[in-house]
Structures are given as structure tokens and as C-alpha cells.
Amino acid sequence: MPALKPHVAINVRNLDRSLLFYRNLFGVDPVRVRPGYAKFDVDQPPLNFTINEYPYEDAGALNHLGLQVSSTEDVLAAKQRLETAGLATFDEMNTTCCYALQDKVWVTDPDGNRWEVFVVLDQEDDRKGYDSNRVQPPVKSTCCTPAGSSSSCCAS
């Protein structure tokens, strides 16, 4: 059975604050807003994303979330949209992350969830095996992690 689109649901502490952030991140309004709940049905990239107002003490096991786009121009357009909305961003251009060369911009939602908008410029071809002459991970990697963060998506 083919999936129509991925679904991600996260808990947020303040629905109104998070609604504003996600409107700016996705560039669209939610399709449904109810007390303690909102749903975004994003066309590009296809995503069923919901936020649920729920008090919690820590962020749990979530490392980060991301939106893969088609080009560096798309990354820069997202950065401009986010900065115009007054959100702080962090760039990582021409960086090696998760064994791929990428351009990306990071932003953090009101509850501390980190999002990246990124394009893959070059990567290993897993079907051909590892080629040591292609993309190399940095010796001291902040792989898939914005500066100053201690977690890494490539740690395992």
C-alpha cells in the first residue's frame, strides 16, 4: 500500500505561539484548528503535520526535524521567509552532514524542536558501496546538528 504522505505529530506547550511559528516555517495556514490541536496539510513537501497542546517537562528523544528542498535557492528563500517573520536562523552552507554535502538553514520552534531546511548537493551512493574519494564526513562532526548542540543524527 503506497503512503500518501508522511505524518508527524508533536506536542507543544503553547498552541498559539506554535501556530505562528509553523505558519512561517511551512508558509501555509493550518487546515484545521481546534482547542489544543492544529493540522497543517502541506503540499510541498507532502506532509501531514499536527501539533497537540500538551504540557511536558522535556523534549524527549526527538533529535530534529527537516524539510528537504530542491535547490540552494529554495533554502535561501526559506531563510528569507523565516527571517522576515522575525525568527532566528543559523546557516550551514556547503557542509558535510550524514555523509552528504548539503546547504541548510536551521530554526528552532517555541518548544525547542530544531528544524532544518536543506538540499543535498552530493552524497555517497549506497548501492555502489563506499567510495573514499567522495564525500567525507568531517573529523569532528556536528552532523545534522546546529552549532552548540550536543546531539547528532549520525552518532549511531
Chimera marker file (.cmm) of the C-alpha trace (Angstrom):
<marker_set name="trace">
<marker id="1" x="0.000" y="0.000" z="0.000" r="1" g="1" b="0" radius="0.5"/>
<marker id="2" x="1.678" y="3.271" z="-1.056" r="1" g="1" b="0" radius="0.5"/>
<marker id="3" x="1.720" y="6.039" z="1.546" r="1" g="1" b="0" radius="0.5"/>
<marker id="4" x="0.135" y="9.335" z="0.547" r="1" g="1" b="0" radius="0.5"/>
<marker id="5" x="2.426" y="11.492" z="2.667" r="1" g="1" b="0" radius="0.5"/>
<marker id="6" x="4.370" y="11.314" z="5.913" r="1" g="1" b="0" radius="0.5"/>
<marker id="7" x="2.628" y="12.298" z="9.131" r="1" g="1" b="0" radius="0.5"/>
<marker id="8" x="4.432" y="13.937" z="12.037" r="1" g="1" b="0" radius="0.5"/>
<marker id="9" x="2.683" y="14.852" z="15.295" r="1" g="1" b="0" radius="0.5"/>
<marker id="10" x="4.451" y="16.765" z="18.048" r="1" g="1" b="0" radius="0.5"/>
<marker id="11" x="3.496" y="18.094" z="21.453" r="1" g="1" b="0" radius="0.5"/>
<marker id="12" x="3.720" y="21.846" z="22.066" r="1" g="1" b="0" radius="0.5"/>
<marker id="13" x="3.378" y="23.854" z="25.255" r="1" g="1" b="0" radius="0.5"/>
<marker id="14" x="1.508" y="26.831" z="23.755" r="1" g="1" b="0" radius="0.5"/>
<marker id="15" x="-0.728" y="26.321" z="20.708" r="1" g="1" b="0" radius="0.5"/>
<marker id="16" x="-0.984" y="29.998" z="19.686" r="1" g="1" b="0" radius="0.5"/>
<marker id="17" x="2.781" y="30.549" z="19.793" r="1" g="1" b="0" radius="0.5"/>
<marker id="18" x="3.403" y="27.352" z="17.843" r="1" g="1" b="0" radius="0.5"/>
<marker id="19" x="0.721" y="28.157" z="15.251" r="1" g="1" b="0" radius="0.5"/>
<marker id="20" x="2.546" y="31.368" z="14.393" r="1" g="1" b="0" radius="0.5"/>
<marker id="21" x="5.899" y="29.571" z="14.120" r="1" g="1" b="0" radius="0.5"/>
<marker id="22" x="4.606" y="26.749" z="11.889" r="1" g="1" b="0" radius="0.5"/>
<marker id="23" x="2.666" y="29.127" z="9.632" r="1" g="1" b="0" radius="0.5"/>
<marker id="24" x="6.009" y="30.838" z="8.998" r="1" g="1" b="0" radius="0.5"/>
<marker id="25" x="8.025" y="27.620" z="8.660" r="1" g="1" b="0" radius="0.5"/>
<marker id="26" x="5.683" y="25.967" z="6.158" r="1" g="1" b="0" radius="0.5"/>
<marker id="27" x="4.446" y="29.173" z="4.500" r="1" g="1" b="0" radius="0.5"/>
<marker id="28" x="0.801" y="27.985" z="4.727" r="1" g="1" b="0" radius="0.5"/>
<marker id="29" x="-2.104" y="28.260" z="7.156" r="1" g="1" b="0" radius="0.5"/>
<marker id="30" x="-3.362" y="25.221" z="9.049" r="1" g="1" b="0" radius="0.5"/>
<marker id="31" x="-6.348" y="23.373" z="7.545" r="1" g="1" b="0" radius="0.5"/>
<marker id="32" x="-7.857" y="22.698" z="10.988" r="1" g="1" b="0" radius="0.5"/>
<marker id="33" x="-7.548" y="24.449" z="14.337" r="1" g="1" b="0" radius="0.5"/>
<marker id="34" x="-9.374" y="23.181" z="17.403" r="1" g="1" b="0" radius="0.5"/>
<marker id="35" x="-8.794" y="23.727" z="21.119" r="1" g="1" b="0" radius="0.5"/>
<marker id="36" x="-5.362" y="22.264" z="21.826" r="1" g="1" b="0" radius="0.5"/>
<marker id="37" x="-4.894" y="20.992" z="18.255" r="1" g="1" b="0" radius="0.5"/>
<marker id="38" x="-3.917" y="22.154" z="14.772" r="1" g="1" b="0" radius="0.5"/>
<marker id="39" x="-3.297" y="20.328" z="11.497" r="1" g="1" b="0" radius="0.5"/>
<marker id="40" x="-1.184" y="21.506" z="8.580" r="1" g="1" b="0" radius="0.5"/>
<marker id="41" x="-1.672" y="19.720" z="5.252" r="1" g="1" b="0" radius="0.5"/>
<marker id="42" x="1.478" y="20.786" z="3.423" r="1" g="1" b="0" radius="0.5"/>
<marker id="43" x="1.730" y="20.211" z="-0.342" r="1" g="1" b="0" radius="0.5"/>
<marker id="44" x="5.478" y="20.826" z="-0.731" r="1" g="1" b="0" radius="0.5"/>
<marker id="45" x="6.918" y="18.715" z="0.678" r="1" g="1" b="0" radius="0.5"/>
<marker id="46" x="3.924" y="16.436" z="1.135" r="1" g="1" b="0" radius="0.5"/>
<marker id="47" x="3.368" y="16.367" z="4.904" r="1" g="1" b="0" radius="0.5"/>
<marker id="48" x="0.507" y="15.809" z="7.313" r="1" g="1" b="0" radius="0.5"/>
<marker id="49" x="1.764" y="17.716" z="10.367" r="1" g="1" b="0" radius="0.5"/>
<marker id="50" x="-0.143" y="18.131" z="13.609" r="1" g="1" b="0" radius="0.5"/>
<marker id="51" x="0.591" y="19.975" z="16.818" r="1" g="1" b="0" radius="0.5"/>
<marker id="52" x="-1.037" y="18.967" z="20.085" r="1" g="1" b="0" radius="0.5"/>
<marker id="53" x="-1.021" y="21.277" z="23.090" r="1" g="1" b="0" radius="0.5"/>
<marker id="54" x="0.244" y="19.094" z="25.898" r="1" g="1" b="0" radius="0.5"/>
<marker id="55" x="2.335" y="20.103" z="28.911" r="1" g="1" b="0" radius="0.5"/>
<marker id="56" x="5.599" y="18.187" z="29.146" r="1" g="1" b="0" radius="0.5"/>
<marker id="57" x="8.860" y="18.555" z="31.018" r="1" g="1" b="0" radius="0.5"/>
<marker id="58" x="11.499" y="17.832" z="28.366" r="1" g="1" b="0" radius="0.5"/>
<marker id="59" x="11.811" y="17.325" z="24.632" r="1" g="1" b="0" radius="0.5"/>
<marker id="60" x="12.146" y="13.533" z="24.802" r="1" g="1" b="0" radius="0.5"/>
<marker id="61" x="14.047" y="11.541" z="22.201" r="1" g="1" b="0" radius="0.5"/>
<marker id="62" x="13.377" y="13.717" z="19.143" r="1" g="1" b="0" radius="0.5"/>
<marker id="63" x="16.684" y="14.840" z="17.569" r="1" g="1" b="0" radius="0.5"/>
<marker id="64" x="15.437" y="17.216" z="14.876" r="1" g="1" b="0" radius="0.5"/>
<marker id="65" x="13.003" y="17.582" z="12.001" r="1" g="1" b="0" radius="0.5"/>
<marker id="66" x="13.673" y="18.708" z="8.465" r="1" g="1" b="0" radius="0.5"/>
<marker id="67" x="12.302" y="19.782" z="5.132" r="1" g="1" b="0" radius="0.5"/>
<marker id="68" x="14.317" y="18.663" z="2.114" r="1" g="1" b="0" radius="0.5"/>
<marker id="69" x="14.040" y="21.082" z="-0.797" r="1" g="1" b="0" radius="0.5"/>
<marker id="70" x="15.220" y="21.013" z="-4.411" r="1" g="1" b="0" radius="0.5"/>
<marker id="71" x="17.905" y="23.709" z="-4.505" r="1" g="1" b="0" radius="0.5"/>
<marker id="72" x="20.096" y="26.139" z="-2.601" r="1" g="1" b="0" radius="0.5"/>
<marker id="73" x="17.774" y="28.868" z="-3.901" r="1" g="1" b="0" radius="0.5"/>
<marker id="74" x="14.896" y="27.136" z="-2.072" r="1" g="1" b="0" radius="0.5"/>
<marker id="75" x="16.991" y="27.035" z="1.127" r="1" g="1" b="0" radius="0.5"/>
<marker id="76" x="17.708" y="30.754" z="0.804" r="1" g="1" b="0" radius="0.5"/>
<marker id="77" x="14.040" y="31.538" z="0.106" r="1" g="1" b="0" radius="0.5"/>
<marker id="78" x="13.048" y="29.663" z="3.280" r="1" g="1" b="0" radius="0.5"/>
<marker id="79" x="15.714" y="31.555" z="5.218" r="1" g="1" b="0" radius="0.5"/>
<marker id="80" x="14.349" y="34.866" z="3.941" r="1" g="1" b="0" radius="0.5"/>
<marker id="81" x="10.756" y="33.898" z="4.829" r="1" g="1" b="0" radius="0.5"/>
<marker id="82" x="11.795" y="32.855" z="8.356" r="1" g="1" b="0" radius="0.5"/>
<marker id="83" x="13.912" y="35.967" z="8.977" r="1" g="1" b="0" radius="0.5"/>
<marker id="84" x="11.144" y="38.231" z="7.646" r="1" g="1" b="0" radius="0.5"/>
<marker id="85" x="8.904" y="36.624" z="10.268" r="1" g="1" b="0" radius="0.5"/>
<marker id="86" x="11.465" y="37.625" z="12.927" r="1" g="1" b="0" radius="0.5"/>
<marker id="87" x="12.805" y="34.113" z="13.540" r="1" g="1" b="0" radius="0.5"/>
<marker id="88" x="16.483" y="33.496" z="14.286" r="1" g="1" b="0" radius="0.5"/>
<marker id="89" x="18.194" y="31.226" z="11.760" r="1" g="1" b="0" radius="0.5"/>
<marker id="90" x="21.578" y="29.536" z="11.556" r="1" g="1" b="0" radius="0.5"/>
<marker id="91" x="23.180" y="28.701" z="8.187" r="1" g="1" b="0" radius="0.5"/>
<marker id="92" x="25.323" y="25.735" z="7.294" r="1" g="1" b="0" radius="0.5"/>
<marker id="93" x="26.272" y="26.072" z="3.659" r="1" g="1" b="0" radius="0.5"/>
<marker id="94" x="28.472" y="23.586" z="1.829" r="1" g="1" b="0" radius="0.5"/>
<marker id="95" x="28.616" y="21.397" z="4.939" r="1" g="1" b="0" radius="0.5"/>
<marker id="96" x="29.088" y="17.654" z="5.271" r="1" g="1" b="0" radius="0.5"/>
<marker id="97" x="26.261" y="16.117" z="7.265" r="1" g="1" b="0" radius="0.5"/>
<marker id="98" x="25.140" y="12.493" z="7.462" r="1" g="1" b="0" radius="0.5"/>
<marker id="99" x="27.652" y="11.548" z="4.748" r="1" g="1" b="0" radius="0.5"/>
<marker id="100" x="26.243" y="14.070" z="2.268" r="1" g="1" b="0" radius="0.5"/>
<marker id="101" x="27.254" y="17.552" z="1.131" r="1" g="1" b="0" radius="0.5"/>
<marker id="102" x="24.402" y="19.943" z="1.963" r="1" g="1" b="0" radius="0.5"/>
<marker id="103" x="23.293" y="23.556" z="2.132" r="1" g="1" b="0" radius="0.5"/>
<marker id="104" x="20.904" y="24.202" z="5.026" r="1" g="1" b="0" radius="0.5"/>
<marker id="105" x="19.352" y="26.691" z="7.384" r="1" g="1" b="0" radius="0.5"/>
<marker id="106" x="18.269" y="25.861" z="10.945" r="1" g="1" b="0" radius="0.5"/>
<marker id="107" x="15.429" y="27.343" z="13.013" r="1" g="1" b="0" radius="0.5"/>
<marker id="108" x="14.029" y="26.366" z="16.419" r="1" g="1" b="0" radius="0.5"/>
<marker id="109" x="10.334" y="26.331" z="17.296" r="1" g="1" b="0" radius="0.5"/>
<marker id="110" x="8.953" y="27.790" z="20.547" r="1" g="1" b="0" radius="0.5"/>
<marker id="111" x="9.268" y="24.397" z="22.298" r="1" g="1" b="0" radius="0.5"/>
<marker id="112" x="12.899" y="23.808" z="21.331" r="1" g="1" b="0" radius="0.5"/>
<marker id="113" x="12.295" y="21.474" z="18.372" r="1" g="1" b="0" radius="0.5"/>
<marker id="114" x="15.043" y="22.043" z="15.818" r="1" g="1" b="0" radius="0.5"/>
<marker id="115" x="14.116" y="22.182" z="12.112" r="1" g="1" b="0" radius="0.5"/>
<marker id="116" x="16.427" y="22.217" z="9.116" r="1" g="1" b="0" radius="0.5"/>
<marker id="117" x="15.539" y="23.252" z="5.583" r="1" g="1" b="0" radius="0.5"/>
<marker id="118" x="18.159" y="21.586" z="3.403" r="1" g="1" b="0" radius="0.5"/>
<marker id="119" x="19.236" y="20.493" z="-0.057" r="1" g="1" b="0" radius="0.5"/>
<marker id="120" x="21.577" y="17.564" z="-0.740" r="1" g="1" b="0" radius="0.5"/>
<marker id="121" x="24.287" y="18.673" z="-3.149" r="1" g="1" b="0" radius="0.5"/>
<marker id="122" x="26.280" y="15.417" z="-3.275" r="1" g="1" b="0" radius="0.5"/>
<marker id="123" x="26.220" y="12.120" z="-1.415" r="1" g="1" b="0" radius="0.5"/>
<marker id="124" x="27.545" y="8.615" z="-1.311" r="1" g="1" b="0" radius="0.5"/>
<marker id="125" x="25.702" y="6.123" z="-3.490" r="1" g="1" b="0" radius="0.5"/>
<marker id="126" x="24.855" y="3.330" z="-1.058" r="1" g="1" b="0" radius="0.5"/>
<marker id="127" x="24.066" y="0.984" z="-3.941" r="1" g="1" b="0" radius="0.5"/>
<marker id="128" x="27.683" y="1.210" z="-5.188" r="1" g="1" b="0" radius="0.5"/>
<marker id="129" x="29.377" y="0.901" z="-1.818" r="1" g="1" b="0" radius="0.5"/>
<marker id="130" x="31.508" y="3.434" z="-0.035" r="1" g="1" b="0" radius="0.5"/>
<marker id="131" x="33.948" y="5.436" z="-2.170" r="1" g="1" b="0" radius="0.5"/>
<marker id="132" x="36.635" y="7.022" z="-0.005" r="1" g="1" b="0" radius="0.5"/>
<marker id="133" x="37.314" y="9.650" z="-2.705" r="1" g="1" b="0" radius="0.5"/>
<marker id="134" x="33.806" y="11.096" z="-2.492" r="1" g="1" b="0" radius="0.5"/>
<marker id="135" x="32.041" y="12.980" z="0.292" r="1" g="1" b="0" radius="0.5"/>
<marker id="136" x="33.966" y="12.677" z="3.558" r="1" g="1" b="0" radius="0.5"/>
<marker id="137" x="32.491" y="13.194" z="6.998" r="1" g="1" b="0" radius="0.5"/>
<marker id="138" x="34.327" y="15.877" z="8.965" r="1" g="1" b="0" radius="0.5"/>
<marker id="139" x="36.789" y="14.584" z="11.552" r="1" g="1" b="0" radius="0.5"/>
<marker id="140" x="34.984" y="16.411" z="14.360" r="1" g="1" b="0" radius="0.5"/>
<marker id="141" x="31.384" y="16.356" z="13.138" r="1" g="1" b="0" radius="0.5"/>
<marker id="142" x="28.371" y="18.395" z="14.165" r="1" g="1" b="0" radius="0.5"/>
<marker id="143" x="26.496" y="16.151" z="11.771" r="1" g="1" b="0" radius="0.5"/>
<marker id="144" x="22.865" y="17.158" z="11.396" r="1" g="1" b="0" radius="0.5"/>
<marker id="145" x="23.188" y="19.309" z="14.481" r="1" g="1" b="0" radius="0.5"/>
<marker id="146" x="23.348" y="23.096" z="14.575" r="1" g="1" b="0" radius="0.5"/>
<marker id="147" x="26.323" y="24.645" z="16.334" r="1" g="1" b="0" radius="0.5"/>
<marker id="148" x="26.264" y="24.421" z="20.087" r="1" g="1" b="0" radius="0.5"/>
<marker id="149" x="24.078" y="21.316" z="20.236" r="1" g="1" b="0" radius="0.5"/>
<marker id="150" x="25.330" y="18.110" z="21.788" r="1" g="1" b="0" radius="0.5"/>
<marker id="151" x="23.269" y="15.518" z="19.881" r="1" g="1" b="0" radius="0.5"/>
<marker id="152" x="23.952" y="14.069" z="16.454" r="1" g="1" b="0" radius="0.5"/>
<marker id="153" x="21.806" y="12.156" z="13.985" r="1" g="1" b="0" radius="0.5"/>
<marker id="154" x="24.832" y="10.235" z="12.742" r="1" g="1" b="0" radius="0.5"/>
<marker id="155" x="26.046" y="9.057" z="16.143" r="1" g="1" b="0" radius="0.5"/>
<marker id="156" x="24.716" y="5.537" z="15.839" r="1" g="1" b="0" radius="0.5"/>
<link id1="1" id2="2" r="1" g="1" b="0" radius="0.2"/>
<link id1="2" id2="3" r="1" g="1" b="0" radius="0.2"/>
<link id1="3" id2="4" r="1" g="1" b="0" radius="0.2"/>
<link id1="4" id2="5" r="1" g="1" b="0" radius="0.2"/>
<link id1="5" id2="6" r="1" g="1" b="0" radius="0.2"/>
<link id1="6" id2="7" r="1" g="1" b="0" radius="0.2"/>
<link id1="7" id2="8" r="1" g="1" b="0" radius="0.2"/>
<link id1="8" id2="9" r="1" g="1" b="0" radius="0.2"/>
<link id1="9" id2="10" r="1" g="1" b="0" radius="0.2"/>
<link id1="10" id2="11" r="1" g="1" b="0" radius="0.2"/>
<link id1="11" id2="12" r="1" g="1" b="0" radius="0.2"/>
<link id1="12" id2="13" r="1" g="1" b="0" radius="0.2"/>
<link id1="13" id2="14" r="1" g="1" b="0" radius="0.2"/>
<link id1="14" id2="15" r="1" g="1" b="0" radius="0.2"/>
<link id1="15" id2="16" r="1" g="1" b="0" radius="0.2"/>
<link id1="16" id2="17" r="1" g="1" b="0" radius="0.2"/>
<link id1="17" id2="18" r="1" g="1" b="0" radius="0.2"/>
<link id1="18" id2="19" r="1" g="1" b="0" radius="0.2"/>
<link id1="19" id2="20" r="1" g="1" b="0" radius="0.2"/>
<link id1="20" id2="21" r="1" g="1" b="0" radius="0.2"/>
<link id1="21" id2="22" r="1" g="1" b="0" radius="0.2"/>
<link id1="22" id2="23" r="1" g="1" b="0" radius="0.2"/>
<link id1="23" id2="24" r="1" g="1" b="0" radius="0.2"/>
<link id1="24" id2="25" r="1" g="1" b="0" radius="0.2"/>
<link id1="25" id2="26" r="1" g="1" b="0" radius="0.2"/>
<link id1="26" id2="27" r="1" g="1" b="0" radius="0.2"/>
<link id1="27" id2="28" r="1" g="1" b="0" radius="0.2"/>
<link id1="28" id2="29" r="1" g="1" b="0" radius="0.2"/>
<link id1="29" id2="30" r="1" g="1" b="0" radius="0.2"/>
<link id1="30" id2="31" r="1" g="1" b="0" radius="0.2"/>
<link id1="31" id2="32" r="1" g="1" b="0" radius="0.2"/>
<link id1="32" id2="33" r="1" g="1" b="0" radius="0.2"/>
<link id1="33" id2="34" r="1" g="1" b="0" radius="0.2"/>
<link id1="34" id2="35" r="1" g="1" b="0" radius="0.2"/>
<link id1="35" id2="36" r="1" g="1" b="0" radius="0.2"/>
<link id1="36" id2="37" r="1" g="1" b="0" radius="0.2"/>
<link id1="37" id2="38" r="1" g="1" b="0" radius="0.2"/>
<link id1="38" id2="39" r="1" g="1" b="0" radius="0.2"/>
<link id1="39" id2="40" r="1" g="1" b="0" radius="0.2"/>
<link id1="40" id2="41" r="1" g="1" b="0" radius="0.2"/>
<link id1="41" id2="42" r="1" g="1" b="0" radius="0.2"/>
<link id1="42" id2="43" r="1" g="1" b="0" radius="0.2"/>
<link id1="43" id2="44" r="1" g="1" b="0" radius="0.2"/>
<link id1="44" id2="45" r="1" g="1" b="0" radius="0.2"/>
<link id1="45" id2="46" r="1" g="1" b="0" radius="0.2"/>
<link id1="46" id2="47" r="1" g="1" b="0" radius="0.2"/>
<link id1="47" id2="48" r="1" g="1" b="0" radius="0.2"/>
<link id1="48" id2="49" r="1" g="1" b="0" radius="0.2"/>
<link id1="49" id2="50" r="1" g="1" b="0" radius="0.2"/>
<link id1="50" id2="51" r="1" g="1" b="0" radius="0.2"/>
<link id1="51" id2="52" r="1" g="1" b="0" radius="0.2"/>
<link id1="52" id2="53" r="1" g="1" b="0" radius="0.2"/>
<link id1="53" id2="54" r="1" g="1" b="0" radius="0.2"/>
<link id1="54" id2="55" r="1" g="1" b="0" radius="0.2"/>
<link id1="55" id2="56" r="1" g="1" b="0" radius="0.2"/>
<link id1="56" id2="57" r="1" g="1" b="0" radius="0.2"/>
<link id1="57" id2="58" r="1" g="1" b="0" radius="0.2"/>
<link id1="58" id2="59" r="1" g="1" b="0" radius="0.2"/>
<link id1="59" id2="60" r="1" g="1" b="0" radius="0.2"/>
<link id1="60" id2="61" r="1" g="1" b="0" radius="0.2"/>
<link id1="61" id2="62" r="1" g="1" b="0" radius="0.2"/>
<link id1="62" id2="63" r="1" g="1" b="0" radius="0.2"/>
<link id1="63" id2="64" r="1" g="1" b="0" radius="0.2"/>
<link id1="64" id2="65" r="1" g="1" b="0" radius="0.2"/>
<link id1="65" id2="66" r="1" g="1" b="0" radius="0.2"/>
<link id1="66" id2="67" r="1" g="1" b="0" radius="0.2"/>
<link id1="67" id2="68" r="1" g="1" b="0" radius="0.2"/>
<link id1="68" id2="69" r="1" g="1" b="0" radius="0.2"/>
<link id1="69" id2="70" r="1" g="1" b="0" radius="0.2"/>
<link id1="70" id2="71" r="1" g="1" b="0" radius="0.2"/>
<link id1="71" id2="72" r="1" g="1" b="0" radius="0.2"/>
<link id1="72" id2="73" r="1" g="1" b="0" radius="0.2"/>
<link id1="73" id2="74" r="1" g="1" b="0" radius="0.2"/>
<link id1="74" id2="75" r="1" g="1" b="0" radius="0.2"/>
<link id1="75" id2="76" r="1" g="1" b="0" radius="0.2"/>
<link id1="76" id2="77" r="1" g="1" b="0" radius="0.2"/>
<link id1="77" id2="78" r="1" g="1" b="0" radius="0.2"/>
<link id1="78" id2="79" r="1" g="1" b="0" radius="0.2"/>
<link id1="79" id2="80" r="1" g="1" b="0" radius="0.2"/>
<link id1="80" id2="81" r="1" g="1" b="0" radius="0.2"/>
<link id1="81" id2="82" r="1" g="1" b="0" radius="0.2"/>
<link id1="82" id2="83" r="1" g="1" b="0" radius="0.2"/>
<link id1="83" id2="84" r="1" g="1" b="0" radius="0.2"/>
<link id1="84" id2="85" r="1" g="1" b="0" radius="0.2"/>
<link id1="85" id2="86" r="1" g="1" b="0" radius="0.2"/>
<link id1="86" id2="87" r="1" g="1" b="0" radius="0.2"/>
<link id1="87" id2="88" r="1" g="1" b="0" radius="0.2"/>
<link id1="88" id2="89" r="1" g="1" b="0" radius="0.2"/>
<link id1="89" id2="90" r="1" g="1" b="0" radius="0.2"/>
<link id1="90" id2="91" r="1" g="1" b="0" radius="0.2"/>
<link id1="91" id2="92" r="1" g="1" b="0" radius="0.2"/>
<link id1="92" id2="93" r="1" g="1" b="0" radius="0.2"/>
<link id1="93" id2="94" r="1" g="1" b="0" radius="0.2"/>
<link id1="94" id2="95" r="1" g="1" b="0" radius="0.2"/>
<link id1="95" id2="96" r="1" g="1" b="0" radius="0.2"/>
<link id1="96" id2="97" r="1" g="1" b="0" radius="0.2"/>
<link id1="97" id2="98" r="1" g="1" b="0" radius="0.2"/>
<link id1="98" id2="99" r="1" g="1" b="0" radius="0.2"/>
<link id1="99" id2="100" r="1" g="1" b="0" radius="0.2"/>
<link id1="100" id2="101" r="1" g="1" b="0" radius="0.2"/>
<link id1="101" id2="102" r="1" g="1" b="0" radius="0.2"/>
<link id1="102" id2="103" r="1" g="1" b="0" radius="0.2"/>
<link id1="103" id2="104" r="1" g="1" b="0" radius="0.2"/>
<link id1="104" id2="105" r="1" g="1" b="0" radius="0.2"/>
<link id1="105" id2="106" r="1" g="1" b="0" radius="0.2"/>
<link id1="106" id2="107" r="1" g="1" b="0" radius="0.2"/>
<link id1="107" id2="108" r="1" g="1" b="0" radius="0.2"/>
<link id1="108" id2="109" r="1" g="1" b="0" radius="0.2"/>
<link id1="109" id2="110" r="1" g="1" b="0" radius="0.2"/>
<link id1="110" id2="111" r="1" g="1" b="0" radius="0.2"/>
<link id1="111" id2="112" r="1" g="1" b="0" radius="0.2"/>
<link id1="112" id2="113" r="1" g="1" b="0" radius="0.2"/>
<link id1="113" id2="114" r="1" g="1" b="0" radius="0.2"/>
<link id1="114" id2="115" r="1" g="1" b="0" radius="0.2"/>
<link id1="115" id2="116" r="1" g="1" b="0" radius="0.2"/>
<link id1="116" id2="117" r="1" g="1" b="0" radius="0.2"/>
<link id1="117" id2="118" r="1" g="1" b="0" radius="0.2"/>
<link id1="118" id2="119" r="1" g="1" b="0" radius="0.2"/>
<link id1="119" id2="120" r="1" g="1" b="0" radius="0.2"/>
<link id1="120" id2="121" r="1" g="1" b="0" radius="0.2"/>
<link id1="121" id2="122" r="1" g="1" b="0" radius="0.2"/>
<link id1="122" id2="123" r="1" g="1" b="0" radius="0.2"/>
<link id1="123" id2="124" r="1" g="1" b="0" radius="0.2"/>
<link id1="124" id2="125" r="1" g="1" b="0" radius="0.2"/>
<link id1="125" id2="126" r="1" g="1" b="0" radius="0.2"/>
<link id1="126" id2="127" r="1" g="1" b="0" radius="0.2"/>
<link id1="127" id2="128" r="1" g="1" b="0" radius="0.2"/>
<link id1="128" id2="129" r="1" g="1" b="0" radius="0.2"/>
<link id1="129" id2="130" r="1" g="1" b="0" radius="0.2"/>
<link id1="130" id2="131" r="1" g="1" b="0" radius="0.2"/>
<link id1="131" id2="132" r="1" g="1" b="0" radius="0.2"/>
<link id1="132" id2="133" r="1" g="1" b="0" radius="0.2"/>
<link id1="133" id2="134" r="1" g="1" b="0" radius="0.2"/>
<link id1="134" id2="135" r="1" g="1" b="0" radius="0.2"/>
<link id1="135" id2="136" r="1" g="1" b="0" radius="0.2"/>
<link id1="136" id2="137" r="1" g="1" b="0" radius="0.2"/>
<link id1="137" id2="138" r="1" g="1" b="0" radius="0.2"/>
<link id1="138" id2="139" r="1" g="1" b="0" radius="0.2"/>
<link id1="139" id2="140" r="1" g="1" b="0" radius="0.2"/>
<link id1="140" id2="141" r="1" g="1" b="0" radius="0.2"/>
<link id1="141" id2="142" r="1" g="1" b="0" radius="0.2"/>
<link id1="142" id2="143" r="1" g="1" b="0" radius="0.2"/>
<link id1="143" id2="144" r="1" g="1" b="0" radius="0.2"/>
<link id1="144" id2="145" r="1" g="1" b="0" radius="0.2"/>
<link id1="145" id2="146" r="1" g="1" b="0" radius="0.2"/>
<link id1="146" id2="147" r="1" g="1" b="0" radius="0.2"/>
<link id1="147" id2="148" r="1" g="1" b="0" radius="0.2"/>
<link id1="148" id2="149" r="1" g="1" b="0" radius="0.2"/>
<link id1="149" id2="150" r="1" g="1" b="0" radius="0.2"/>
<link id1="150" id2="151" r="1" g="1" b="0" radius="0.2"/>
<link id1="151" id2="152" r="1" g="1" b="0" radius="0.2"/>
<link id1="152" id2="153" r="1" g="1" b="0" radius="0.2"/>
<link id1="153" id2="154" r="1" g="1" b="0" radius="0.2"/>
<link id1="154" id2="155" r="1" g="1" b="0" radius="0.2"/>
<link id1="155" id2="156" r="1" g="1" b="0" radius="0.2"/>
</marker_set>
